[in-house]
Structure formats: structure tokens, C-alpha cells
Amino acid sequence: MTRVFCGPKDHIPSQRDFGVEYVSMYEHEGLQDVSTVGTALIKDIVASGVSPSARSWDFVTLALAVNAADNVLERAPSADGWTRQIELDVVLFEPAPYQALAKDIQYALRFLTGDFWKLNFIDGGYPPPRPKAEVKFDADCVCLLSGGLDSLVGALNLTEDGRRPLLVSQTARGDKETQSLFADGLGGRERHLQWNQNIRPKVEDIEGSTRGRSIGFFAFAAVAADHLANMNAGLPQPVEVFVPENGLISLNVPLNPGRVGSLSTKTTHPVFMERLQSLWDALGIPAVLRLPYAAKTKGEMMFECRVPTLLPQVASQATSCGRFVRNGYKHCGRCVPCLVRRASFIRAGIADNTSYVYHDLRSAQLENDPNDIGAIAAAVLKVEQSGPRVLTAGQLAFAEPSQRREFEAVVQRGLAELGVLLRQHQVL
């Protein structure tokens, strides 16, 4: 089991234990040879006028620590080349509630990242940031705004329905400007929070899988909901947190046996969402997760968007690619998210003006990347011939029978959309 210690710089010992990865949280001045995380976050939260309670602030600290560990510990040395055993020490402001829930948190993280976790919570963490003037946002809910198509459609629909979402973005290289553009277009410039985890491993060659990144996004949403609940006494509680994600991507059913685990992320999977909600409830974080598109494909989300005149004007500017930064801030066009994106434009009847590195799928040459085109093509044919259960068998055991049928249907329709795309490119 590999140990990672995450805490304020004053908790980082000058004589460090061999075999322990140290991560300085929120500050790093004067430290050498340690990874850092959240170095700008306190300043950014204060500048936003947001005042988190200890319950949500410690959840942010936990999320940053999880993501830091996910980044600095390589999977390759593991016995199976994937599953790590991680002992994570996290310094919190009020650790007692988290220590009481340690097993539940470990259980949730096991599902999210595919690793075995052992969590230790230590006293002495940073207190919640306190701005000079707290901002009272004219908002009645929280909506994640990633810069992707799903979050764009979700925010458009909420706004069209008369809701006033506090838009929460987790920034990364290449998407901050898109998020701002969408927030402005939604009339939400004054209701937009953009925060960054700022993970800086001490070495450049880091673990690339980072399955835990989404928990940081949800932690930012928890802080936003907590602030809304505290500042708006008349607002119904718990505060709704909308997670606009299509069902095909949320379920992320493995396309073949080789993709069970390593290539199937669980970012917004219903099981992780349920475990996250249970943790928030137990910790007293006044937020309730809403996944309104869990039974919709991406193409259906776009086709049914309630602002049909605006979506075609901005949809191509959304970011979907899993290799966007690696490709010089361009969509590769051949990874699973890009393929789902391209199929959704066809389903919605909207012109796709995205510039793809690999526009022609039939001639897209593979380098060292997984053969996503081939995997999807095989899955499409299997489902067409034998029905969705050829892929979903054993993957939907968590769901009630009626919900299982709903999930099977969205997988089938989503692959049907992809089949149209692949046939247009003569892959099938």
C-alpha cells in the first residue's frame, strides 16, 4: 500500500519518510520537492464572495487530496497494471465527521477510481475562507458548467424554464474561455464561479488516468450550494445541484471485456452519484443531486433543447474531446467522447462546425491510443444483432427492474446514433 500525505505546508516534515508522497495543500512557499494542490483556491473563493461552512470546505480539501493522490501515484507498478492500494492522510479543519464516515468514503472512491483506499483524517487543516463581503447571488439552484455540450444544453434548458442557476465551473487548460462565453450567453455572468484544483505534481511524468477528477467538480458544487443555502433563507433546502450528463456517457458501459475498469470512467455513474449523495446527507451538506438526462442520449438532449435557435450558433464551440489539450486544444474526432459528440450533431440535425484532427473516421490512423472506433463499431453490431443486454448484462445490477430497462434503452439508442455516424463514414 502506497501512502500519500496531504496537508498544509506546516504539516510537511523537513525530514520526510521514505516511500511517502507529500502534497502541500493551498500553500507551498519555501517547500521543495513536494507536489502541490489548491494553491490559488482560497484566494479565488474569497474573491468570489463565497463563504463555505466547515462541512463543505473540508469536503473540498478531501476532494483535492484524492485528486492529488490520483495524479501522483502511477498505476503501472500495480500487480495488475491498474489497481492501486492507496493510504491517504488528509489534514482537515474538523476531521471527526469524516473519520466517522471513513469506510463509506472509501467505498465511494473504490467505485470512482477502481482503487483500494484507506483514509486517515488529521486535525489542523485550513479554516474555511472568509471574504470581506459575502455575495448574495440571485440564484435558486446550482448547475455544473463544464464547457461541454451536455452542460450547455442543461444550463440553456434551466434558464428557459425560468430557473436562475449558479453556474459552477472547474477550469482546466483550454476550457476557461468557453465556460465564460457560455455563462455570458446565458445571462449568468454574475452567477458564474470558476475554480481550479491547480494540481502540480513534483514530477512531470504523472499518472494520466485521473479517474477521481470529478469529485473536485462536485466539491465546488457543494460549496456553492452550501453558500446559497446559508445566504438565501427563503430558498428551498436542500439546494438542487443539476448535473447535465447524458445517460450513455454516465453509464459508460464497457464496449468490450477489455474495457471493464481501465477505460470505463464512473464520473457521473448512478452508483457513484448515490454514494456521493449519501455522504453529503451524512455530513450535513445541504445539496441534492439532480440528473435530469440520465435516460437521454446526447443527440436527444440536443434535439430536444428548449432553446433551438441559440444552440446551433454555439454548439460547435463546446469542448468534448478526451485528448483536447494533448491535441493542441483541438478535438481529435476519434475518441469515445468525440464520436458521441459527432453522432449527436447528426441526431439533432445541427451542422457540426468543429475542426477535428481526424475528420475522416475510416482513414483515422491509430498511434498508441485505444481503438475506440473499432470498439464502438463492434458494440454497435453486437447490439443490433442481439440487443443491448449483450453489453449491459451484469453492468446494471444496481438498478431496479424498471430503471434497468430504461438504462438498457438509452444504451441501445446511443449506440444507434453512433451507428449512423460510422455508416456515414463507411466504417460499418
BELWOQUI-V447034 format. One record per residue. N is the residue number from 0. RES is the residue in one small letter. SS is DSSP state (2 for helix, 1 for strand, 0 for the rest). PSI is psi in whole degrees, 0 to 359 (999 if undefined). NEAR is the number of other C-alpha atoms within 12 Angstrom. Layout:
# BELWOQUI-V447034
n=N res=RES ss=SS psi=PSI near=NEAR
n=N res=RES ss=SS psi=PSI near=NEAR
This chain:
# BELWOQUI-V447034
n=0 res=m ss=0 psi=129 near=21
n=1 res=t ss=1 psi=135 near=30
n=2 res=r ss=1 psi=138 near=29
n=3 res=v ss=1 psi=132 near=38
n=4 res=f ss=1 psi=122 near=42
n=5 res=c ss=1 psi=120 near=49
n=6 res=g ss=1 psi=175 near=43
n=7 res=p ss=0 psi=157 near=36
n=8 res=k ss=2 psi=330 near=30
n=9 res=d ss=2 psi=345 near=22
n=10 res=h ss=2 psi=354 near=27
n=11 res=i ss=0 psi=116 near=32
n=12 res=p ss=0 psi=149 near=21
n=13 res=s ss=0 psi=326 near=14
n=14 res=q ss=0 psi=106 near=11
n=15 res=r ss=0 psi=143 near=17
n=16 res=d ss=0 psi=139 near=14
n=17 res=f ss=0 psi=137 near=11
n=18 res=g ss=0 psi=359 near=13
n=19 res=v ss=1 psi=131 near=25
n=20 res=e ss=1 psi=124 near=36
n=21 res=y ss=1 psi=137 near=43
n=22 res=v ss=1 psi=122 near=48
n=23 res=s ss=1 psi=128 near=43
n=24 res=m ss=1 psi=130 near=45
n=25 res=y ss=0 psi=329 near=37
n=26 res=e ss=0 psi=154 near=30
n=27 res=h ss=0 psi=2 near=28
n=28 res=e ss=0 psi=128 near=17
n=29 res=g ss=0 psi=350 near=12
n=30 res=l ss=0 psi=145 near=21
n=31 res=q ss=0 psi=149 near=20
n=32 res=d ss=0 psi=36 near=20
n=33 res=v ss=0 psi=153 near=33
n=34 res=s ss=1 psi=159 near=41
n=35 res=t ss=1 psi=158 near=39
n=36 res=v ss=1 psi=143 near=41
n=37 res=g ss=0 psi=26 near=38
n=38 res=t ss=0 psi=337 near=28
n=39 res=a ss=0 psi=0 near=23
n=40 res=l ss=2 psi=316 near=34
n=41 res=i ss=2 psi=314 near=31
n=42 res=k ss=2 psi=318 near=22
n=43 res=d ss=2 psi=322 near=24
n=44 res=i ss=2 psi=317 near=36
n=45 res=v ss=2 psi=316 near=22
n=46 res=a ss=2 psi=333 near=21
n=47 res=s ss=2 psi=347 near=30
n=48 res=g ss=0 psi=19 near=28
n=49 res=v ss=0 psi=138 near=42
n=50 res=s ss=0 psi=90 near=35
n=51 res=p ss=0 psi=152 near=38
n=52 res=s ss=0 psi=170 near=30
n=53 res=a ss=2 psi=326 near=30
n=54 res=r ss=2 psi=315 near=35
n=55 res=s ss=2 psi=329 near=43
n=56 res=w ss=2 psi=317 near=42
n=57 res=d ss=2 psi=331 near=42
n=58 res=f ss=2 psi=323 near=42
n=59 res=v ss=2 psi=314 near=49
n=60 res=t ss=2 psi=316 near=49
n=61 res=l ss=2 psi=314 near=48
n=62 res=a ss=2 psi=317 near=39
n=63 res=l ss=2 psi=320 near=45
n=64 res=a ss=2 psi=318 near=48
n=65 res=v ss=2 psi=315 near=49
n=66 res=n ss=2 psi=325 near=44
n=67 res=a ss=2 psi=314 near=46
n=68 res=a ss=2 psi=319 near=52
n=69 res=d ss=2 psi=327 near=47
n=70 res=n ss=2 psi=321 near=35
n=71 res=v ss=2 psi=343 near=37
n=72 res=l ss=0 psi=114 near=39
n=73 res=e ss=0 psi=149 near=28
n=74 res=r ss=0 psi=331 near=28
n=75 res=a ss=0 psi=320 near=16
n=76 res=p ss=0 psi=352 near=15
n=77 res=s ss=0 psi=159 near=17
n=78 res=a ss=0 psi=322 near=13
n=79 res=d ss=0 psi=9 near=14
n=80 res=g ss=0 psi=6 near=17
n=81 res=w ss=0 psi=303 near=27
n=82 res=t ss=0 psi=120 near=28
n=83 res=r ss=0 psi=156 near=31
n=84 res=q ss=1 psi=112 near=30
n=85 res=i ss=1 psi=124 near=34
n=86 res=e ss=1 psi=116 near=29
n=87 res=l ss=1 psi=119 near=40
n=88 res=d ss=1 psi=126 near=38
n=89 res=v ss=1 psi=128 near=44
n=90 res=v ss=1 psi=118 near=41
n=91 res=l ss=1 psi=163 near=37
n=92 res=f ss=0 psi=316 near=29
n=93 res=e ss=0 psi=86 near=28
n=94 res=p ss=0 psi=340 near=30
n=95 res=a ss=2 psi=311 near=20
n=96 res=p ss=2 psi=327 near=28
n=97 res=y ss=2 psi=322 near=35
n=98 res=q ss=2 psi=324 near=26
n=99 res=a ss=2 psi=336 near=18
n=100 res=l ss=0 psi=14 near=25
n=101 res=a ss=2 psi=315 near=27
n=102 res=k ss=2 psi=321 near=21
n=103 res=d ss=2 psi=321 near=27
n=104 res=i ss=2 psi=317 near=36
n=105 res=q ss=2 psi=320 near=32
n=106 res=y ss=2 psi=316 near=25
n=107 res=a ss=2 psi=318 near=35
n=108 res=l ss=2 psi=327 near=40
n=109 res=r ss=2 psi=318 near=29
n=110 res=f ss=2 psi=320 near=31
n=111 res=l ss=2 psi=313 near=38
n=112 res=t ss=2 psi=346 near=38
n=113 res=g ss=0 psi=13 near=33
n=114 res=d ss=0 psi=167 near=37
n=115 res=f ss=1 psi=126 near=27
n=116 res=w ss=1 psi=143 near=32
n=117 res=k ss=1 psi=119 near=31
n=118 res=l ss=1 psi=135 near=37
n=119 res=n ss=1 psi=128 near=31
n=120 res=f ss=1 psi=131 near=33
n=121 res=i ss=1 psi=144 near=27
n=122 res=d ss=1 psi=153 near=23
n=123 res=g ss=0 psi=17 near=20
n=124 res=g ss=0 psi=171 near=32
n=125 res=y ss=0 psi=141 near=33
n=126 res=p ss=0 psi=162 near=25
n=127 res=p ss=0 psi=140 near=29
n=128 res=p ss=0 psi=147 near=33
n=129 res=r ss=0 psi=106 near=24
n=130 res=p ss=0 psi=158 near=18
n=131 res=k ss=0 psi=323 near=14
n=132 res=a ss=0 psi=119 near=15
n=133 res=e ss=0 psi=138 near=21
n=134 res=v ss=0 psi=132 near=27
n=135 res=k ss=0 psi=103 near=23
n=136 res=f ss=0 psi=140 near=30
n=137 res=d ss=0 psi=74 near=22
n=138 res=a ss=0 psi=152 near=36
n=139 res=d ss=0 psi=5 near=34
n=140 res=c ss=1 psi=178 near=41
n=141 res=v ss=1 psi=141 near=47
n=142 res=c ss=1 psi=129 near=51
n=143 res=l ss=1 psi=133 near=51
n=144 res=l ss=0 psi=97 near=49
n=145 res=s ss=0 psi=338 near=43
n=146 res=g ss=0 psi=359 near=39
n=147 res=g ss=0 psi=174 near=41
n=148 res=l ss=2 psi=317 near=43
n=149 res=d ss=2 psi=314 near=46
n=150 res=s ss=2 psi=327 near=42
n=151 res=l ss=2 psi=310 near=48
n=152 res=v ss=2 psi=317 near=44
n=153 res=g ss=2 psi=317 near=44
n=154 res=a ss=2 psi=322 near=49
n=155 res=l ss=2 psi=315 near=40
n=156 res=n ss=2 psi=318 near=30
n=157 res=l ss=2 psi=314 near=35
n=158 res=t ss=2 psi=318 near=28
n=159 res=e ss=2 psi=330 near=19
n=160 res=d ss=0 psi=2 near=14
n=161 res=g ss=0 psi=5 near=16
n=162 res=r ss=0 psi=160 near=24
n=163 res=r ss=0 psi=82 near=32
n=164 res=p ss=1 psi=138 near=42
n=165 res=l ss=1 psi=112 near=44
n=166 res=l ss=1 psi=126 near=50
n=167 res=v ss=1 psi=124 near=45
n=168 res=s ss=1 psi=141 near=40
n=169 res=q ss=1 psi=114 near=36
n=170 res=t ss=0 psi=150 near=31
n=171 res=a ss=0 psi=168 near=24
n=172 res=r ss=0 psi=127 near=22
n=173 res=g ss=0 psi=349 near=27
n=174 res=d ss=0 psi=354 near=29
n=175 res=k ss=2 psi=316 near=27
n=176 res=e ss=2 psi=321 near=21
n=177 res=t ss=2 psi=317 near=32
n=178 res=q ss=2 psi=315 near=38
n=179 res=s ss=2 psi=319 near=31
n=180 res=l ss=2 psi=314 near=24
n=181 res=f ss=2 psi=318 near=40
n=182 res=a ss=2 psi=318 near=36
n=183 res=d ss=2 psi=317 near=20
n=184 res=g ss=2 psi=334 near=23
n=185 res=l ss=0 psi=359 near=34
n=186 res=g ss=0 psi=25 near=25
n=187 res=g ss=0 psi=27 near=30
n=188 res=r ss=2 psi=321 near=23
n=189 res=e ss=2 psi=359 near=24
n=190 res=r ss=2 psi=42 near=36
n=191 res=h ss=1 psi=121 near=42
n=192 res=l ss=1 psi=126 near=41
n=193 res=q ss=1 psi=111 near=37
n=194 res=w ss=1 psi=156 near=39
n=195 res=n ss=0 psi=141 near=34
n=196 res=q ss=0 psi=336 near=40
n=197 res=n ss=0 psi=54 near=30
n=198 res=i ss=0 psi=124 near=39
n=199 res=r ss=1 psi=91 near=33
n=200 res=p ss=0 psi=154 near=30
n=201 res=k ss=0 psi=343 near=24
n=202 res=v ss=0 psi=154 near=18
n=203 res=e ss=0 psi=328 near=12
n=204 res=d ss=0 psi=91 near=12
n=205 res=i ss=0 psi=166 near=21
n=206 res=e ss=0 psi=128 near=24
n=207 res=g ss=0 psi=352 near=26
n=208 res=s ss=0 psi=319 near=30
n=209 res=t ss=0 psi=61 near=33
n=210 res=r ss=0 psi=345 near=33
n=211 res=g ss=0 psi=5 near=35
n=212 res=r ss=2 psi=327 near=37
n=213 res=s ss=2 psi=334 near=35
n=214 res=i ss=2 psi=332 near=38
n=215 res=g ss=2 psi=320 near=42
n=216 res=f ss=2 psi=314 near=36
n=217 res=f ss=2 psi=328 near=45
n=218 res=a ss=2 psi=319 near=42
n=219 res=f ss=2 psi=320 near=48
n=220 res=a ss=2 psi=323 near=48
n=221 res=a ss=2 psi=319 near=50
n=222 res=v ss=2 psi=316 near=44
n=223 res=a ss=2 psi=315 near=52
n=224 res=a ss=2 psi=320 near=48
n=225 res=d ss=2 psi=316 near=40
n=226 res=h ss=2 psi=316 near=44
n=227 res=l ss=2 psi=315 near=42
n=228 res=a ss=2 psi=322 near=36
n=229 res=n ss=2 psi=328 near=28
n=230 res=m ss=2 psi=339 near=27
n=231 res=n ss=0 psi=90 near=23
n=232 res=a ss=0 psi=329 near=15
n=233 res=g ss=0 psi=359 near=13
n=234 res=l ss=0 psi=133 near=24
n=235 res=p ss=0 psi=139 near=19
n=236 res=q ss=0 psi=148 near=24
n=237 res=p ss=0 psi=158 near=30
n=238 res=v ss=1 psi=135 near=36
n=239 res=e ss=1 psi=133 near=35
n=240 res=v ss=1 psi=109 near=45
n=241 res=f ss=1 psi=130 near=41
n=242 res=v ss=0 psi=91 near=42
n=243 res=p ss=0 psi=98 near=39
n=244 res=e ss=0 psi=133 near=41
n=245 res=n ss=0 psi=155 near=41
n=246 res=g ss=2 psi=325 near=40
n=247 res=l ss=2 psi=316 near=46
n=248 res=i ss=2 psi=322 near=38
n=249 res=s ss=2 psi=313 near=35
n=250 res=l ss=2 psi=321 near=39
n=251 res=n ss=0 psi=51 near=40
n=252 res=v ss=0 psi=131 near=41
n=253 res=p ss=0 psi=132 near=34
n=254 res=l ss=0 psi=340 near=39
n=255 res=n ss=0 psi=168 near=28
n=256 res=p ss=2 psi=331 near=20
n=257 res=g ss=2 psi=350 near=15
n=258 res=r ss=2 psi=11 near=21
n=259 res=v ss=0 psi=111 near=20
n=260 res=g ss=0 psi=281 near=27
n=261 res=s ss=0 psi=321 near=31
n=262 res=l ss=0 psi=15 near=30
n=263 res=s ss=0 psi=95 near=32
n=264 res=t ss=0 psi=157 near=31
n=265 res=k ss=0 psi=32 near=35
n=266 res=t ss=0 psi=309 near=34
n=267 res=t ss=0 psi=28 near=39
n=268 res=h ss=0 psi=141 near=34
n=269 res=p ss=2 psi=326 near=40
n=270 res=v ss=2 psi=314 near=26
n=271 res=f ss=2 psi=321 near=33
n=272 res=m ss=2 psi=320 near=32
n=273 res=e ss=2 psi=318 near=24
n=274 res=r ss=2 psi=322 near=28
n=275 res=l ss=2 psi=316 near=37
n=276 res=q ss=2 psi=320 near=32
n=277 res=s ss=2 psi=321 near=23
n=278 res=l ss=2 psi=314 near=35
n=279 res=w ss=2 psi=318 near=37
n=280 res=d ss=2 psi=315 near=23
n=281 res=a ss=2 psi=328 near=22
n=282 res=l ss=2 psi=351 near=31
n=283 res=g ss=0 psi=23 near=27
n=284 res=i ss=0 psi=119 near=41
n=285 res=p ss=0 psi=65 near=35
n=286 res=a ss=1 psi=141 near=41
n=287 res=v ss=1 psi=127 near=33
n=288 res=l ss=1 psi=135 near=35
n=289 res=r ss=1 psi=127 near=25
n=290 res=l ss=0 psi=81 near=28
n=291 res=p ss=0 psi=348 near=27
n=292 res=y ss=0 psi=24 near=34
n=293 res=a ss=0 psi=337 near=37
n=294 res=a ss=0 psi=18 near=32
n=295 res=k ss=0 psi=148 near=35
n=296 res=t ss=0 psi=167 near=43
n=297 res=k ss=2 psi=319 near=47
n=298 res=g ss=2 psi=321 near=41
n=299 res=e ss=2 psi=322 near=35
n=300 res=m ss=2 psi=314 near=39
n=301 res=m ss=2 psi=316 near=44
n=302 res=f ss=2 psi=324 near=27
n=303 res=e ss=0 psi=7 near=25
n=304 res=c ss=0 psi=134 near=32
n=305 res=r ss=0 psi=6 near=23
n=306 res=v ss=0 psi=67 near=26
n=307 res=p ss=2 psi=342 near=21
n=308 res=t ss=2 psi=327 near=15
n=309 res=l ss=2 psi=321 near=21
n=310 res=l ss=2 psi=313 near=35
n=311 res=p ss=2 psi=336 near=27
n=312 res=q ss=2 psi=334 near=18
n=313 res=v ss=2 psi=349 near=31
n=314 res=a ss=2 psi=321 near=40
n=315 res=s ss=2 psi=345 near=31
n=316 res=q ss=2 psi=348 near=31
n=317 res=a ss=0 psi=154 near=40
n=318 res=t ss=0 psi=130 near=40
n=319 res=s ss=0 psi=334 near=40
n=320 res=c ss=0 psi=137 near=35
n=321 res=g ss=0 psi=351 near=30
n=322 res=r ss=0 psi=32 near=27
n=323 res=f ss=0 psi=311 near=27
n=324 res=v ss=0 psi=317 near=17
n=325 res=r ss=0 psi=331 near=16
n=326 res=n ss=0 psi=19 near=20
n=327 res=g ss=0 psi=38 near=15
n=328 res=y ss=0 psi=40 near=25
n=329 res=k ss=0 psi=153 near=28
n=330 res=h ss=1 psi=131 near=34
n=331 res=c ss=0 psi=324 near=36
n=332 res=g ss=0 psi=351 near=36
n=333 res=r ss=0 psi=355 near=44
n=334 res=c ss=0 psi=168 near=33
n=335 res=v ss=2 psi=311 near=37
n=336 res=p ss=2 psi=322 near=34
n=337 res=c ss=2 psi=319 near=40
n=338 res=l ss=2 psi=318 near=42
n=339 res=v ss=2 psi=320 near=43
n=340 res=r ss=2 psi=310 near=47
n=341 res=r ss=2 psi=321 near=48
n=342 res=a ss=2 psi=327 near=38
n=343 res=s ss=2 psi=324 near=40
n=344 res=f ss=2 psi=319 near=33
n=345 res=i ss=2 psi=314 near=29
n=346 res=r ss=2 psi=322 near=29
n=347 res=a ss=2 psi=349 near=25
n=348 res=g ss=0 psi=31 near=20
n=349 res=i ss=0 psi=136 near=28
n=350 res=a ss=0 psi=130 near=21
n=351 res=d ss=0 psi=105 near=26
n=352 res=n ss=0 psi=17 near=19
n=353 res=t ss=0 psi=140 near=28
n=354 res=s ss=0 psi=108 near=23
n=355 res=y ss=1 psi=140 near=29
n=356 res=v ss=0 psi=317 near=24
n=357 res=y ss=0 psi=93 near=25
n=358 res=h ss=0 psi=315 near=26
n=359 res=d ss=0 psi=111 near=23
n=360 res=l ss=0 psi=329 near=31
n=361 res=r ss=0 psi=328 near=21
n=362 res=s ss=0 psi=9 near=16
n=363 res=a ss=0 psi=116 near=22
n=364 res=q ss=0 psi=136 near=20
n=365 res=l ss=0 psi=144 near=17
n=366 res=e ss=0 psi=259 near=9
n=367 res=n ss=0 psi=7 near=7
n=368 res=d ss=0 psi=156 near=18
n=369 res=p ss=0 psi=150 near=21
n=370 res=n ss=0 psi=76 near=24
n=371 res=d ss=2 psi=324 near=35
n=372 res=i ss=2 psi=313 near=38
n=373 res=g ss=2 psi=320 near=28
n=374 res=a ss=2 psi=317 near=31
n=375 res=i ss=2 psi=320 near=42
n=376 res=a ss=2 psi=315 near=33
n=377 res=a ss=2 psi=319 near=26
n=378 res=a ss=2 psi=320 near=35
n=379 res=v ss=2 psi=313 near=34
n=380 res=l ss=2 psi=319 near=27
n=381 res=k ss=2 psi=314 near=23
n=382 res=v ss=2 psi=322 near=30
n=383 res=e ss=2 psi=324 near=23
n=384 res=q ss=2 psi=324 near=15
n=385 res=s ss=2 psi=358 near=15
n=386 res=g ss=0 psi=167 near=23
n=387 res=p ss=0 psi=338 near=34
n=388 res=r ss=2 psi=345 near=27
n=389 res=v ss=2 psi=335 near=26
n=390 res=l ss=2 psi=323 near=35
n=391 res=t ss=2 psi=349 near=34
n=392 res=a ss=0 psi=122 near=24
n=393 res=g ss=0 psi=345 near=17
n=394 res=q ss=0 psi=342 near=29
n=395 res=l ss=0 psi=22 near=29
n=396 res=a ss=0 psi=339 near=18
n=397 res=f ss=0 psi=339 near=19
n=398 res=a ss=0 psi=151 near=21
n=399 res=e ss=0 psi=157 near=13
n=400 res=p ss=2 psi=315 near=12
n=401 res=s ss=2 psi=320 near=14
n=402 res=q ss=2 psi=325 near=18
n=403 res=r ss=2 psi=316 near=26
n=404 res=r ss=2 psi=323 near=21
n=405 res=e ss=2 psi=317 near=25
n=406 res=f ss=2 psi=320 near=39
n=407 res=e ss=2 psi=319 near=37
n=408 res=a ss=2 psi=320 near=28
n=409 res=v ss=2 psi=327 near=36
n=410 res=v ss=2 psi=316 near=44
n=411 res=q ss=2 psi=315 near=34
n=412 res=r ss=2 psi=323 near=32
n=413 res=g ss=2 psi=318 near=44
n=414 res=l ss=2 psi=330 near=42
n=415 res=a ss=2 psi=320 near=35
n=416 res=e ss=2 psi=317 near=35
n=417 res=l ss=2 psi=326 near=45
n=418 res=g ss=2 psi=321 near=35
n=419 res=v ss=2 psi=315 near=28
n=420 res=l ss=2 psi=311 near=35
n=421 res=l ss=2 psi=328 near=34
n=422 res=r ss=2 psi=326 near=22
n=423 res=q ss=2 psi=329 near=18
n=424 res=h ss=0 psi=8 near=23
n=425 res=q ss=0 psi=30 near=15
n=426 res=v ss=0 psi=326 near=23
n=427 res=l ss=0 psi=999 near=21
